[in-house]
Amino acid sequence: MRLSDSHKFVFIANPRCGSTSIRAMLDPYASVRSSDPTSGSWLWHHASASRVQEGMRETGRNPEEYFFFTTIRDPWERVASTYRFGLSHSASGWHPFARDAGSPDAFVLHPEVTRRLRGFAIDAMGEDESGNMLFDEILPLERLHEVLPPVIEKLIGQPVLVRHDNTTAQTGHVFSRDASQRIEDIFAADITIGQYDRPGSKPL
């Protein structure tokens, strides 16, 4: 999360959706930077928009005066990327599940992985208790170099160079039908907003 009091924006960091790069890019303009490793804190890197708004009110800020934005990503690539990230980063909370799963399919079908991923779907990240979307802009990672610069320039009044750090290569992994359906169920709102197409599945 990056919050700017002077430029009146809040970037909500959606994991495995280019958030590391955008946080770094916004650092020079941020008044508040996510720093709390505790899930549930409004200063956690991947706190939801509603949780951040609660924290803003607690610190005397009016969220309605701020522009909220985030990113989304093709859910099938996102799950494969999360699996690969978990495998290669032993300190990641995804690591034990990725290590034990042995494949992206078994990974996403694990009940605890499913539960955690649901918490990062765009409706969970962006809606309040009444189901109202709190984001003013939702940017697809696949078009980030096209759609992000005009948003940032409008917010800070000058052009910026779009970076993409902490990347994992596209896997092109073909999920089983069950795994693909699970991903579709978890990220239904992301698929609708991003107009993502369901890829082909492995034959039974």
N, C-alpha and C positions, 0 to 999 in steps of 0.2 A: 504494500500500500504506500502511496505517496500522496500527501495532502499539501496544497499550497494555499495559504491564507491570502497572499498578495494577488495571486492569479485565479483564485477561487475554483480550484479543481481538486478532484479526488480520483486517483487511479486505483482501482481494485485489482489486485494481482491474482489472476486465475492461473493455477499451476499448469505447467507444460503447455502454455499458450503464449510464450514469448514474454512472460512477465518479468523475468530477470533483466532482459535487455531494456525494457521500458522503464523499470525502476531506476536503472543506472542512468538512463537518458534524462529522467526527470529530477534526479538528485539535486542539481544546481538550483532548481526552482522550488524545492520542497521545504515547507515549514515543519512538517512531521513526516518521519520515515518509520515504516514498520520495523520494529526491533525486538519485540517480545517473542521468544520461542514457544510461548504457551498457547496452545490452541484454545480459543475461547476469548482471548484478549482482543480488544479492538486494535491493538498494535501488532498483532500477529501478521506475518507476511501475507497470508491468504485468508484474512478475515473477510466475512461477507459484507455486502453493502449495508445491510440492516445493522450489523454489529458495529461497523464503523460509524454509522449515523448515531447510534446510541453513545458511543464514545465522544463524538463531536458535541452532542448535547451536554454530556457530563462535563465537558471542558469549555462550555459557554459559546459554542459555535452553532450556527443555524444551518443545517444541511441543505435546506432549500435554496440557500444562496450559492451553492457550489455545483459545479458540473461534474457528474459522475460518469466514468467510462471504464471499460474493460475490454478484454479480448476473448475470442472463442477459437476453436480449432476443430477440424474434421475429427469427430469422436473416435473413429476407428484408428486413425493415426495417433491420436492422443493417447489411447489406451496402450497401443504398442510402444509408444515413446515412454510412457510411465513405467511399463514393464522393463524396458531396456535401461532406463535411468535407475530403477530400483536395483537391477542386477549389478550395475557398475558403481553404485554409491552405497557403501556399507553403512553409512550413517543415516541414510534415508529411511523414513518410516515405511517405505514400500519394500525395502530390501528383503526382510525375511519372507514376505509373501512371494516376491519374484524369485528368490532363490529356491524356495520350496516348490513353487508351481512347476517350473521347468518349461513352461511355454506361455505365451500371451493368452491363449485360450483358457488354460487352467487358472491363470492369474485372475482374469476378469470374472470367472465363475465362482471364485472363492467368496463366500458370503461377506467376510469383513472387507474385502477389496470392493465388492459391489456397494456396500454401505458407505465406505469412504468416498468412492467416486460419485455417488449420488449427492454428497455434500458439496461437490464442486461443479455440478451441473448448473447451467446459467440461471435456472429458476431458483435453485437453492442459494446461489451466490448473489442474486439480484433482486429477489422479491421480498416485500415486507410480509407481515403476518396476514394481511388481507389479500395477498396475491398481486399487489401493485408492483410493477417493475420500477426499480429505483434508478436504473441506468439511463442516462441521456444518450449514450452512444455505446454500441457493441460492435467491435471491430474484428473481422475474421483474420486470423493469423496468415492465411494463404495470400491475402491481399494487403498485408501490413504496410509494405513500402509504398503502396498507392493511397491507402485510406488514412494512415496515421499522420503523415506530415501536415495536411491541411487542418486537422483537428488541433494538433499541438501548436501550430503557428497561430491559429485563432486564439488559443488560450494564453500564450506567452508573448505574442506579438512579434515573433521572429522565426525564421526557418530553422529546422533542426535536421541533423543527420540520423536516419533510422538505423539502429544497430540491432543485431540479433545474436546474443550471447547464449551460452549454456544450452547449445542445441544438441539434439540427437538426430542422426540421419533418418530420413524417411525409410520405413522398413519394408513397405509393400506387403506386409504380412497378410495372408488370407485367413480369416477367422473361420472356425466351424459355424454351422448354422445356429447352434445354441449360444455360442459366445457372441456372434454377431447380433442376435436378437437381444441378448442381455445388454449390449452396448446401446442398441437402439432404444430399449426401454429406459435406461439410465439417462441418456442424453436426448430425449425426445424434443425438448424445447430448443436445445442447441441446434439440432438437425433442422427444425423448422425455421429458426431465425437465420441460420447460416446457409439454408437451402442446400444442405449436403445430401448427396446421393448414397444410398446403401451400396457398398461394394459387393462383388460376388463372394459366395461362400464356398468352403470346401465341400466336395460331394460327400454324401453320407456313406 
